[in-house]
Amino acid sequence: MPPTDAPGFAERYRVIQSRDRRFDGQFVTAVRSTGIYCRPSCPARTPKESNVTFYPTSAAAHEAGFRACKRCLPEAAPGSPAWDLRGDVAARAMRLIADGVVDREGVPGLAARLGYSPRHLTRLLGAELGAGPLALARAHRAHTARALLVGTDLSSADVAFSAGFASVRQFTETIGEVFGMPPRELRARRTSGHGGDAAPGEIDLALPLRGPIDTVGLFGWMRAHAIPGVEVGDDRSFARVVRMPGGPAWFQVRQADDGRLRLRARLTTLADLGTLISRVRRLFDLDADPVAIDEALAAHPELAPAVAAIPGVRVPGAIDAGEMLLRAMIGQQISVASARTLQGRLTAELGEPVDIAPEPMTLFPDPAAIAERGLEVLRGPGARMRAIVGAAAALADGSLALGPGDDGREQRERLLAMRGIGPWTADYVRMRVLGDPDVLLPGDVAARAGAAALGLPSEPAAFTAWSERLAPWRSYAMAHYWYAAPVTQAWRTPSAESAAAVVASPRRRRGRAGENAPAVSADTTPPAPPAASPGARPAPSRESENHR
C-alpha cells in the first residue's frame, strides 16, 4: 500500500479534505479501517491519513479488497480525463476497455490491438493501474449496471445483459461485491425522476459530467455539421443513427429542464449499451476537466476574455472513426454547407435506411459501399474523389484501422502515408478520434481568423509559435479560436441567451487544497463554424499539396 509520503499523496489528501468534486472519477480513496473506497468529494468524515490509500481506478480498489461507498457511489462519477491526456499503453487500453473491446474480443483481442501479449499487458496494467484488463472491464460493467438500475425500469436480466455480463448470476454477484448490496437494494436507492420521459423500448439516462459546459457550442456545432438523414439537432438536442457491434442504434443527447444532459437510446442489441454510452461521452467530451483547462488557458491575458466569455468549452469527438476520416476528407477545402450537401447525397444513394429511430433515418454509408460506388456519387476534383474512395477501400479491407486505442503518432504517420491526406486532415482526425487535447491546426483559416480577432498572430508560423505556450490544451484553444472567428460569432449569438445552459461547476473551497490539487486533464475535438468545414478548412494551397 502506498505510504503517506508517496508522490502525490499530500495533494490528493488535501483534495479529499476540501471535498473538491472536480476530482471525482480521477482517483478513489480507500479507507483501510472501514474497507470502503469513496470518491474525493464524499461527504463522510475525512479519514485519518494513516488509514488512507489512493487508487487510480475503482477496479484497483476492488482488487485490493475494498467495496464501494453506499453514500457517495464512486461508480457514478464522470470518467477520468487522464485517459485522453495520456497517450501511453495504459491510457489506450482504458479507452478500448470503455469501448467494450474486452467484452467482445476478450483480453487477447485487447492485447492484439495494443501490440502486446495478453500476459505482458496484464502485468503492465497491474503495475500501472493496480488491476488487470479483466478487472477493469468488470468495473466498467458494474458502472453501466448501476446507471441502469437507478435510471431505468429495465428488468434485472435486461440490466445484466445490457451492461455486458454473461449471466444474471454473474451480474448479481458482481453488484453485491462492488456495492455491498444486491441489485434490488441498489435500485431502491434511486431518486425520483429516473428514466426521464422515455417511450416504450427506449433507455433514458443522465450523463454525469464536470461543469461548466458550453452547451451552446456543443449543440450548435453538431447542428451545423449534421448530415441530412443521418443526424438532426437543435439548440438543446442532437440525435443520430449509428452502427454498433450488434446492429443499428439510435440515440439522442438533450439538455433537460433541470440543466442536466440526458441520453435517450434505442438499440438492436442491449449488450451494445455500455459501448454506446462510452462513445457518446467521447463525442460530447464529457470526461473533460473544464476547470483545469479554463484556468490554464486564462492564465494567458490574450485568451482570458475568451475563456471568461465561454467557460467550459468542449471539443467534439467522433462516434465512428472511419466515418470521421471520410467526412473530413469529403469536407476538405469546401464550406460546411457544401460538405453537408455532399455527405447527404452520398448517404441518400449509398446509406442503409433503418427503422430503429422515432422517424425514418439512414446510416452513413459503409466504407465498402463507398469503395464500390463512391465515384458514381461524389462530386469534386478527381484526385480528391479517388483519395476518398481509396481511404474507404482501405477501411473496408482492414488495411487501415482507426479507433480510440490508436497511438497518436503512429495513426498520424499511417494517414499521412495515404494518397490525398495531408497534415490538416491527419491532425483533425487525431483530435476527433483520439480526443487528443493538444492538437493545433495552423492551416485552418477560421482558426487563424479567430486568433486575429483576439489580437494574436495569425500567420501560420507565428500562430504556431505563440500557441506552443498553451500545451497541453491546444485543442481547446482551437475551439476558442474558432468561436472568436466572425463567421462563428454570427451563429453563437442568437441562441446564446436561450440555450447557454452552462452547467455550473461545484463551488470550490479556497486555500491549500484548491491551490495544490493536481490539475488533471480532459479530452476530444474542436467545434467549428458552420460556414467553413470542420473548423474551417485550410486554404486549398496547403492541403491540396498533399493530394498525391
Secondary structure, 3 states (H helix, E strand, C coil): CCCCCCCCHHHHHHHHHHCCHHHECCEEEEECCCCEEECCCCCCCCCCHHHEEEECCHHHHHHCCCEECCCCCHHHCCCCCHHHHCCCHHHHHHHHHHCCHHHHHHHHHHHHHHCCCHHHHHHHHHHHHCCCHHHHHHHHHHHHHHHHHHHCCCCHHHHHHHCCCCCHHHHHHHHHHHHCCCHHHHHHCCCCCCCCCCCCCCEEEECCCCCCCCHHHHHHHHHHHCCCCCEEEECCEEEEEEEECCEEEEEEEEECCCCCEEEEEEECCHHHHHHHHHHHHHHCCCCCCHHHHHHHHHCCCCCHHHHHHCCCCCECCCCCHHHHHHHHHHCCCCCHHHHHHHHHHHHHHHCEEECCCCCCEEECCCHHHHHHHHHHHCCCCHHHHHHHHHHHHHHHHCCCCCCCCCCHHHHHHHHHCCCCCCHHHHHHHHHHHHCCCCCCCCCEHHHHHHHHHCCCCCCHHHHHHHHHHHCCCHHHHHHHHHHHCHHHHHHHHHHHHHHCCCCCCCCCCCCHHHHHCCCCCCCECCCCCCCCCCCCCECHHHHHHHCC
